[in-house]
Amino acid sequence: EHAITVWIKADLDILLDRVSQSIDTRPLLENVDKKEMLEKLISERYPLYAQADIVVSTDRKSQRNTVREILDALEQIEVV
């Protein structure tokens, strides 16, 4: 009720690239087909995540540009 939710959205290809760099910290992706598991998680989770107040697609943006977009969106709803 008193929170603003932000979904930093990424497409499957981007997620695959990111998790392959940090596989030790991703227990759900150990000993499974990573693409298949991510597809399953996306289909289960993205409909819920889409209810976020702010949705920012990372595409191939830098972290700095992603943060700027989030801050701009927060300013639009007068939070910051």
Protein Blocks (a to p, Z undefined) as FASTA:
>chain_A
ZZccddddddfklmmmmmmmmmmlmmklgoiafklmmmmmmmmmmmmmmmpmbdcdfkla
cfklmmmmmmmmmmmnomZZ
